[in-house]
Amino acid sequence: ERERERENCQTLMTAMAQPYTTLQTHNLAEISVLDEHSLLTAIRDRYESDLIYTYVGEILIATNPFRPLPIYGHSAMLSFKHTAARTDSNEVPHIFAVSRRAYESLLTTQRDQVCIISGESGAGKTESCKFLLRQLMEMSKSPLYGVPGLESKIIEVNPLLEAFGNAQTVMNDNSSRFGKYISLRFDGTHGNVVGATINQYLLEKSRVAVQNSGERNFHVFYYLFAGLPEDMLKRVHLRKPSQHRYLAAFKEADQFCQSESCLEGFLRMKECMDVVEMSYEHALEVFQLLAGIILIGDLDFGQGDAAFVSPSNGRVIDCARMLGLDPPALCRALTVSTNVTRGEVISINYSPEKAADGRDATAKAIYGRLFNYIVSFVNGVLAPEQDAFANRIGILDIFGFENFEHNSFEQFCINLANEQLQHFFNEHIFRQEKEELRKEGVKSVNIEYRDNTPILNLFLNKSSGMLAILDEQTQFPKGSDMTCHAKFNDQYKKNPIYTAHRGRQPRFAIKHYANEVSYEVSGFIDKNRDTLSENILDLFKNSRFALARTLFVDESLARAQTLVRRRQVSMHLSRTSSKYMRSAHRSKARSTPALGQGQGNRKNKKTVSNQFKQSLEMLMRKLNTAQP
């Protein structure tokens, strides 16, 4: 098998190394006429010859073959590891060459490097990220230096993040519904990897409760049905997937959970849990909490004016058991708003619709916090023992530009991130081009390109940007999707980038760098507010289960708790809860906010868009201080 793989790889690598007959170069930046037609024609012709990689300057364009190619085997990795990078047009276009260039630049310049993976949904960003990581680990591998087993751990944690953060969409069977920035730390003397950290951005929590037609919930929910034994499924009160509200929208859910691919997904996830030394008992706590999320979605609240669900209802009892709550307390928190005013307790019944919204908000909050916990847990295992290592290679694998039939708040934020990256590309590429011309003695040159600064201003202007108006309407007690839409229309009626649409389903369109996208305003305010009632927060802070309690303490403390596992990773969570809390309080001052998450103090809670904007600013600072 290894010999056959080597021969196949050598054949295709030889073909890749030959200059392309039509263009006579692997780098399209060097052809005499480079316009849109010639660029696309060349890439298409190479793609049809299984040459999926093409350079344009320093940018590597990768076209997704949607099938395995024999160019990623161990022999190919060794070939790129032991061959020096070339600076001319004969450099073989390959994702491994990007890893090699980043690693060699890190060692020679002692400057942080960054690899940015961008593209539309389904283009192959996640797989490219895996290939980059694999080759970087191969490049840094040393029998004499480094942390034993660390390279394999960095590679093998990915199935866990994919299980919790990826889902099938209309564009992609394994679409990342979050963005991630992987920061690899290297020893500057020997060049071996000494640790890694992962930052996550804007998990699409709304998918927990609602999925578009033909799409699925997050992978991990289906994995439970495929991988847990029958007796375990009964213990966590799960029936067929099609009998649960949050999974039933996908019509083939039952068949999918019985498929070999779904079982394989569960096994990969479980192996990954073993890699990060998550104990069997701890994994069961995670599965139990996931079951509780599924079960809370099955609760109904009647048809009258006031929401009602009985504490003796079997579904309530099952759900409460999985979440470590008392059934009467759960029912009351979901159906009644309780406030204390001047010492007097005032209780108001929710309508069934309002209770259902609260139910879905609770499910999304549990899942979002659990995802943060998983990422922090992984970081606790991969982070270096000392934070003094200055040499870093960052890999940005962020959601691609999205334009679906129905676009909402999530696409609004995702496409803003892509606009920011496009601006970064423009600045880097054209600044570099001007510097090359200066070196060649060209004193002044006017390079024309489409500048997307006006689009960024539309989003980010501090006083009149769309995010500022959205936050303003979110903070107003009477702010709504309709009032926000009216503000947008009034503010931008003369802006050529913005188009107003009126009707029963209010929406607006923005002319992005990639395409015009129409956004439906419904849900913008609630998604941006992303708040839970005090009743729900207090309920989970008093859960009988340590993991559930951990997720609902102050989130800076929760992150510190999970990072403590770097030193206590083999111990069961429930046995170390008090130790977590003590360490968390000591670490609170040093903690930084989780990207896309709140900061615990509800009175000062920032909106989702505000947090995302700050996260984006932090990300751009990292990119601007590194060598792309």
C-alpha positions in Angstrom: 0.0 0.0 0.0 2.8 2.4 0.9 4.7 1.6 -2.3 1.6 2.1 -4.4 0.8 5.4 -2.7 4.4 6.5 -3.3 4.3 5.6 -7.0 0.9 7.4 -7.6 2.1 10.4 -5.7 5.3 10.6 -7.6 3.4 10.4 -10.9 1.1 13.3 -10.1 3.9 15.3 -8.4 6.0 15.0 -11.6 3.1 16.2 -13.7 2.6 19.1 -11.2 6.3 20.0 -11.5 6.2 20.4 -15.3 5.5 23.9 -16.6 1.9 24.2 -17.8 2.1 23.9 -21.6 -0.4 26.7 -22.4 0.9 29.3 -19.9 4.4 28.0 -19.5 4.3 28.9 -15.8 2.9 27.7 -12.5 2.4 31.4 -11.5 -0.2 33.2 -13.4 1.1 36.6 -12.2 3.9 36.1 -14.8 1.8 35.8 -17.9 1.6 38.7 -20.3 -2.1 39.2 -20.2 -3.8 38.5 -16.9 -7.5 39.4 -16.9 -10.6 37.6 -15.5 -11.1 35.5 -18.6 -7.5 34.2 -19.0 -7.3 33.6 -15.2 -10.5 31.5 -15.1 -9.6 29.7 -18.3 -6.2 28.7 -17.0 -7.5 27.5 -13.6 -10.3 25.5 -15.3 -7.8 23.8 -17.7 -5.4 22.9 -14.9 -8.4 21.6 -12.8 -9.4 19.3 -15.7 -5.9 17.9 -15.7 -6.0 17.3 -11.9 -3.7 20.3 -11.3 -5.8 21.8 -8.6 -3.2 24.3 -7.3 -2.1 27.5 -9.1 -0.1 30.5 -7.9 -1.1 34.1 -8.5 1.8 35.9 -7.0 2.1 34.7 -3.4 -1.6 33.5 -3.4 -2.2 29.9 -3.8 -5.5 29.2 -5.6 -7.0 25.8 -4.7 -9.9 24.3 -6.6 -11.9 21.6 -4.8 -11.6 18.3 -6.7 -14.4 16.7 -4.6 -12.5 13.4 -4.6 -9.3 12.1 -3.1 -6.0 12.8 -5.1 -2.8 11.0 -4.4 -0.8 14.1 -3.7 -1.0 14.3 0.1 0.7 11.1 1.2 3.7 10.7 3.4 6.1 10.6 0.5 4.8 14.0 -0.7 5.2 15.4 2.8 8.8 14.3 3.0 9.5 15.6 -0.5 8.4 19.1 0.5 10.1 18.8 3.9 13.5 18.0 2.4 13.4 20.3 -0.7 14.2 24.0 -0.3 11.5 26.5 -1.4 12.1 28.2 -4.7 11.4 31.9 -5.3 11.0 31.7 -9.1 8.0 30.6 -11.2 9.1 26.9 -11.1 8.0 26.5 -7.4 5.5 23.6 -7.5 2.0 24.9 -6.5 0.9 22.9 -3.5 -0.6 23.4 -0.1 2.5 21.8 1.4 4.7 24.4 -0.2 2.7 27.1 1.7 3.5 25.3 5.0 7.1 25.0 4.0 7.4 28.7 3.1 5.7 29.8 6.4 8.0 27.5 8.5 11.2 28.5 6.8 10.3 32.2 7.0 9.6 31.8 10.7 13.1 30.4 11.3 15.0 32.7 9.1 13.2 36.0 10.0 12.1 35.2 13.5 8.9 37.0 12.6 5.4 35.6 13.2 3.8 34.1 10.1 0.1 33.7 9.1 -1.7 31.5 6.6 -5.1 32.9 5.6 -7.6 30.4 4.1 -10.5 32.2 2.4 -13.2 31.1 -0.1 -16.9 30.5 -0.4 -18.7 27.8 1.4 -17.8 24.4 0.1 -14.5 25.5 -1.5 -12.4 23.2 0.7 -11.2 25.6 3.4 -11.4 23.1 6.3 -9.6 20.3 4.4 -6.9 22.9 3.4 -6.4 23.8 7.0 -5.9 20.1 7.9 -3.2 19.8 5.1 -1.4 22.9 6.3 -1.4 21.6 9.9 -0.1 18.2 8.9 2.8 19.5 6.9 3.7 22.1 9.5 3.8 19.3 12.1 6.0 17.2 9.7 8.3 20.2 9.1 8.8 20.8 12.9 9.1 17.1 13.9 12.3 16.3 15.7 13.4 13.1 17.5 15.6 15.2 19.9 13.4 18.2 20.8 9.8 19.1 21.5 7.0 17.7 23.6 6.4 13.9 22.8 3.1 13.3 21.1 2.2 17.0 20.8 2.3 17.1 17.0 -0.2 14.2 16.7 -2.5 15.8 19.3 -2.6 19.1 17.4 -3.7 17.2 14.3 -6.1 14.8 16.0 -8.2 17.4 17.9 -9.9 18.5 14.7 -12.6 15.8 14.6 -13.8 17.0 18.1 -14.1 20.6 16.9 -15.8 19.5 13.7 -18.3 17.3 15.5 -19.5 20.3 17.6 -18.9 23.1 15.1 -19.7 21.7 11.7 -23.0 20.8 10.0 -24.4 19.9 6.6 -25.6 22.9 4.6 -27.0 23.2 1.1 -23.5 24.0 -0.1 -21.4 21.6 1.9 -21.8 18.3 3.8 -19.2 19.4 6.4 -19.5 23.2 6.6 -17.7 25.0 9.5 -20.4 27.0 11.3 -17.7 28.9 13.2 -14.4 30.6 12.4 -11.1 29.6 14.0 -7.7 31.0 14.4 -5.0 28.4 15.3 -1.9 29.8 16.8 1.1 27.4 16.7 4.0 28.2 19.0 7.5 27.2 18.1 10.8 27.0 19.9 13.0 29.6 18.2 16.2 27.7 18.7 15.2 24.2 17.4 12.1 25.0 15.4 10.0 22.3 17.1 6.3 23.0 18.0 5.8 23.6 21.7 2.1 24.3 21.9 -1.0 25.6 20.2 -4.1 27.7 21.0 -7.4 28.0 19.2 -9.6 31.1 19.1 -13.2 30.6 17.8 -15.5 33.1 16.2 -19.3 33.4 16.0 -20.7 29.9 16.4 -24.0 29.7 14.5 -26.0 28.9 17.6 -29.4 29.5 15.9 -28.8 26.2 14.0 -29.5 24.3 17.3 -33.2 25.3 17.1 -33.9 26.0 13.4 -32.3 24.6 10.2 -33.1 25.6 6.6 -34.7 23.1 4.3 -32.3 20.3 3.3 -29.8 21.2 6.1 -28.9 19.4 9.3 -28.2 20.4 12.9 -24.6 20.1 14.2 -23.0 16.7 13.6 -22.7 15.8 17.2 -26.4 15.4 17.8 -26.7 12.7 15.1 -23.5 11.1 16.3 -25.2 10.3 19.7 -27.8 8.2 18.0 -25.2 6.4 15.8 -22.6 5.7 18.5 -24.3 5.3 21.9 -25.5 1.8 22.8 -29.2 1.2 22.9 -29.3 1.0 26.7 -27.4 4.3 26.9 -29.9 6.0 24.6 -32.7 4.9 26.9 -30.8 6.2 29.9 -30.6 9.6 28.4 -34.3 9.4 27.2 -33.6 9.7 23.5 -36.0 8.2 20.9 -35.6 8.2 17.1 -34.1 11.5 15.8 -37.3 12.2 13.8 -39.3 12.3 17.1 -37.3 15.2 18.4 -38.2 18.8 17.3 -34.6 20.0 16.9 -33.7 17.1 14.6 -36.9 16.3 12.8 -36.6 19.1 10.1 -34.0 16.9 8.3 -36.3 14.3 6.8 -33.7 11.6 6.5 -32.5 12.0 10.1 -33.3 8.4 11.1 -31.6 6.9 8.0 -28.5 9.1 8.4 -28.1 8.1 12.1 -28.0 4.4 11.0 -25.4 5.1 8.3 -21.8 3.9 8.4 -20.5 7.5 8.0 -22.4 8.7 11.0 -21.0 5.9 13.2 -17.5 6.7 11.9 -18.0 10.3 12.8 -18.9 9.3 16.4 -15.9 7.0 16.6 -13.5 9.7 15.4 -15.0 12.1 17.9 -14.6 9.6 20.7 -11.0 8.8 19.7 -10.3 12.6 19.8 -11.8 12.8 23.3 -9.3 10.1 24.3 -6.4 12.1 22.7 -7.2 15.1 24.8 -7.5 12.8 27.8 -11.2 13.5 28.4 -12.3 10.8 30.8 -15.1 8.4 30.1 -17.2 9.9 32.9 -16.6 13.4 31.7 -17.5 12.4 28.1 -20.8 11.0 29.4 -21.5 14.3 31.2 -21.1 16.0 27.8 -23.4 13.5 26.1 -26.0 13.9 28.8 -26.0 17.6 28.4 -26.4 17.3 24.6 -29.4 15.0 25.3 -30.8 17.6 27.6 -30.6 20.2 24.8 -32.5 17.8 22.4 -35.1 17.1 25.1 -35.7 20.7 26.0 -36.7 21.3 22.4 -39.6 18.9 22.8 -41.4 20.9 25.4 -44.7 22.5 24.4 -46.6 25.3 26.3 -50.2 24.9 25.3 -52.6 27.0 23.2 -54.0 29.5 25.6 -53.0 33.1 26.5 -50.6 31.9 29.2 -47.9 29.3 28.7 -48.3 26.2 30.8 -46.4 22.9 31.0 -46.9 20.4 33.9 -44.0 19.4 36.1 -45.4 15.9 36.0 -45.1 15.8 32.2 -42.8 12.9 31.2 -40.9 15.1 28.8 -40.3 17.7 31.5 -39.1 15.1 33.9 -36.7 13.5 31.4 -35.3 16.9 30.3 -34.8 18.1 33.9 -33.0 14.9 34.8 -30.5 15.3 32.0 -29.8 18.9 33.0 -29.7 18.3 36.7 -32.7 20.5 37.4 -35.9 20.2 39.4 -39.0 19.8 37.1 -41.1 22.4 38.9 -38.2 24.9 38.8 -37.6 24.3 35.1 -41.3 24.7 34.2 -41.5 28.0 36.2 -38.3 29.4 34.7 -39.6 28.7 31.1 -43.2 30.0 31.6 -43.0 32.8 34.2 -41.1 36.1 34.3 -40.2 37.0 37.9 -38.8 40.3 39.0 -38.3 42.0 42.3 -39.3 45.7 42.4 -39.0 47.7 45.7 -39.0 44.5 47.7 -42.2 43.2 45.9 -42.0 40.0 43.8 -43.9 40.5 40.5 -44.6 37.4 38.4 -46.0 37.6 34.8 -46.9 34.6 32.7 -45.3 34.3 29.3 -47.5 33.6 26.2 -46.9 30.2 24.6 -44.9 31.9 21.8 -42.8 33.8 24.3 -42.1 30.6 26.3 -41.1 28.8 23.1 -38.7 31.6 22.3 -37.2 31.3 25.8 -36.9 27.5 25.4 -35.0 27.9 22.1 -32.8 30.6 23.6 -32.0 28.3 26.5 -31.0 25.5 24.2 -28.8 27.8 22.1 -27.1 29.2 25.3 -26.3 25.7 26.6 -24.8 24.6 23.3 -22.9 27.8 22.8 -21.4 27.6 26.2 -20.6 23.9 25.8 -18.8 24.6 22.6 -16.7 27.3 24.3 -16.0 24.8 27.0 -14.8 22.2 24.5 -12.5 24.7 22.8 -11.1 25.8 26.2 -10.6 22.1 27.2 -8.6 21.5 24.0 -6.6 24.6 24.6 -5.8 23.4 28.1 -4.3 20.3 26.6 -2.4 22.0 23.7 -1.2 25.2 25.3 2.5 25.5 26.1 3.5 25.1 29.7 5.2 28.5 29.4 3.8 31.4 27.4 7.2 32.9 26.6 7.6 31.4 23.2 7.3 34.3 20.8 7.5 32.5 17.5 4.1 31.8 16.0 2.5 30.6 12.8 -1.2 31.4 12.7 -3.8 29.6 10.5 -7.0 31.4 9.9 -9.8 29.1 8.8 -12.8 31.4 8.7 -16.3 31.1 7.2 -16.5 31.9 3.5 -18.6 34.5 1.9 -22.3 33.3 2.1 -25.2 34.2 -0.1 -28.2 31.8 0.5 -31.8 31.9 -0.5 -32.5 33.2 3.1 -29.7 35.3 4.7 -30.0 36.5 8.3 -27.9 38.0 11.1 -25.3 35.2 10.8 -24.6 35.9 7.2 -24.5 39.6 7.9 -21.6 39.1 10.4 -19.9 36.4 8.2 -19.8 38.6 5.2 -18.5 41.5 7.2 -15.6 39.3 8.2 -15.0 38.5 4.6 -15.1 42.1 3.6 -12.4 42.8 6.3 -10.3 40.0 4.9 -10.7 41.2 1.3 -9.5 44.7 2.5 -6.5 43.0 4.1 -5.7 41.1 0.9 -5.9 44.4 -1.1 -3.7 46.3 1.3 -1.1 43.5 1.4 -0.9 42.6 -2.3 -0.9 46.2 -3.7 1.4 47.5 -1.0 3.8 44.7 -2.0 3.4 45.4 -5.7 4.2 49.1 -5.1 7.3 48.1 -3.2 8.5 45.8 -6.0 8.0 48.7 -8.5 9.9 51.0 -6.3 12.8 48.6 -6.1 12.8 48.4 -9.9 13.1 52.2 -10.1 9.5 53.1 -10.9 9.0 56.3 -9.0 5.3 56.6 -9.0 2.5 54.3 -10.2 -1.3 54.4 -10.0 -2.6 50.8 -9.4 -6.3 50.7 -9.9 -8.4 48.1 -7.9 -11.8 47.9 -6.4 -11.4 49.4 -2.9 -14.1 48.0 -0.5 -13.4 50.6 2.2 -16.9 52.2 1.6 -18.5 48.8 2.4 -16.5 48.6 5.7 -17.6 52.1 6.6 -21.2 51.2 6.0 -20.8 48.4 8.6 -18.3 49.9 11.1 -18.7 53.7 11.2 -18.8 54.4 15.0 -21.8 56.7 14.9 -23.7 55.9 11.7 -22.6 52.4 10.8 -25.0 49.5 10.6 -23.6 47.8 13.7 -23.9 51.1 15.6 -27.6 51.4 14.6 -28.3 47.8 15.3 -26.8 48.1 18.8 -28.7 51.2 19.5 -32.0 49.5 18.5 -31.0 46.4 20.5 -30.5 48.6 23.7 -33.9 50.4 23.3 -36.7 48.8 25.3 -39.0 49.3 22.3 -36.4 48.5 19.7 -37.5 45.9 17.2 -36.6 44.4 13.8 -39.0 46.8 12.1 -37.6 50.0 13.8 -34.1 48.8 13.0 -35.0 48.3 9.4 -36.6 51.7 9.2 -33.5 53.3 10.7 -31.3 51.5 8.1 -33.5 52.7 5.3 -33.6 56.3 6.5 -29.8 56.4 7.1 -28.7 54.8 3.9 -31.3 55.8 1.4 -28.7 57.7 -0.7 -26.0 55.2 -0.3 -25.4 53.3 -3.6 -24.1 50.2 -1.7 -27.4 49.8 0.2 -30.8 48.9 -1.3 -34.0 49.1 0.7 -36.8 46.5 0.3 -40.2 46.9 1.8 -43.0 44.4 2.3 -44.4 41.8 4.6 -40.8 40.4 5.0 -38.7 43.5 5.5 -35.2 43.1 4.0 -32.3 45.0 2.6 -29.5 44.3 0.1 -25.8 45.2 0.2 -23.5 45.2 -2.8 -20.5 43.2 -1.3 -17.2 42.8 -3.1 -18.2 39.3 -4.2 -21.9 39.8 -4.9 -25.1 41.6 -3.9 -26.7 39.8 -0.9 -30.3 40.3 0.3 -30.7 40.1 4.1 -34.0 39.3 5.9 -34.3 41.5 9.0 -36.5 39.2 11.0 -34.6 38.0 14.1 -31.8 40.6 13.9 -32.5 42.2 17.3 -33.0 39.0 19.3 -29.9 37.4 17.8 -27.9 40.5 18.5 -29.3 40.7 22.1 -28.7 37.0 22.8 -29.9 37.3 26.5 -31.3 34.8 28.9 -33.7 35.6 31.8 -32.2 35.8 35.2 -34.5 32.9 36.2 -32.8 30.6 33.6 -29.3 31.8 34.6 -30.0 31.2 38.3 -31.6 27.8 37.6 -28.5 26.5 35.8 -26.1 27.9 38.4 -27.8 25.6 40.9 -27.8 22.5 38.7 -26.9 19.2 40.4 -24.3 18.6 37.7 -20.9 20.2 37.9 -20.6 20.6 34.1 -23.9 22.4 33.8 -23.0 24.7 36.7 -19.6 25.4 35.1 -21.1 26.6 31.9 -23.3 29.2 33.6 -20.9 30.8 36.0 -19.2 34.1 34.9 -17.8 33.1 31.6 -14.3 34.4 32.3 -14.3 32.1 35.3 -15.6 29.2 33.2 -12.7 29.5 30.7 -10.2 29.6 33.6 -11.8 26.5 35.0 -11.3 24.5 31.8 -7.7 25.8 31.3 -6.9 24.3 34.7 -7.4 20.9 33.1 -3.9 21.3 31.6 -2.6 20.2 34.9 -5.6 18.2 36.1 -6.7 16.7 32.8 -7.1 13.1 34.1 -9.4 14.0 37.0 -13.1 13.8 36.8 -14.9 17.2 36.7 -17.3 16.6 39.6 -14.4 15.7 41.9 -12.5 18.9 41.2 -15.3 21.4 41.1 -14.2 23.3 44.1 -10.5 23.4 43.0 -11.7 24.7 39.6 -13.6 27.5 41.3 -10.6 28.6 43.4 -8.2 28.5 40.5 -10.8 30.4 38.3 -11.1 33.2 40.8 -7.3 33.5 40.9 -7.2 33.6 37.1 -10.1 36.0 36.5 -7.9 39.1 36.2 -5.8 37.4 33.6 -8.6 36.0 31.5 -9.6 37.5 28.2 -13.1 37.4 26.8 -14.1 34.4 24.6 -14.6 35.5 21.1 -18.2 36.0 20.4 -19.3 35.5 23.9 -20.6 37.6 26.8 -18.7 38.6 29.9 -20.9 37.5 32.7 -22.2 40.9 34.1 -25.6 41.1 32.5 -26.0 44.9 33.2 -22.8 45.5 31.1 -23.4 42.6 28.6 -22.2 43.5 25.2 -24.3 42.7 22.1 -23.2 39.9 19.8 -22.3 42.3 17.0 -20.2 44.4 19.4 -18.3 41.4 20.6 -17.8 40.2 17.1 -16.5 43.6 16.0 -14.0 43.6 18.9 -13.0 40.0 18.0 -12.5 41.1 14.4 -10.4 44.0 15.4 -8.2 41.7 17.6 -7.9 39.3 14.7 -6.8 42.0 12.2 -4.2 43.3 14.6 -2.7 39.8 14.7 -2.8 39.5 10.9 -1.2 43.0 10.5 1.7 42.2 12.8 2.5 38.9 11.1 3.9 38.0 7.6 1.1 36.6 5.4 
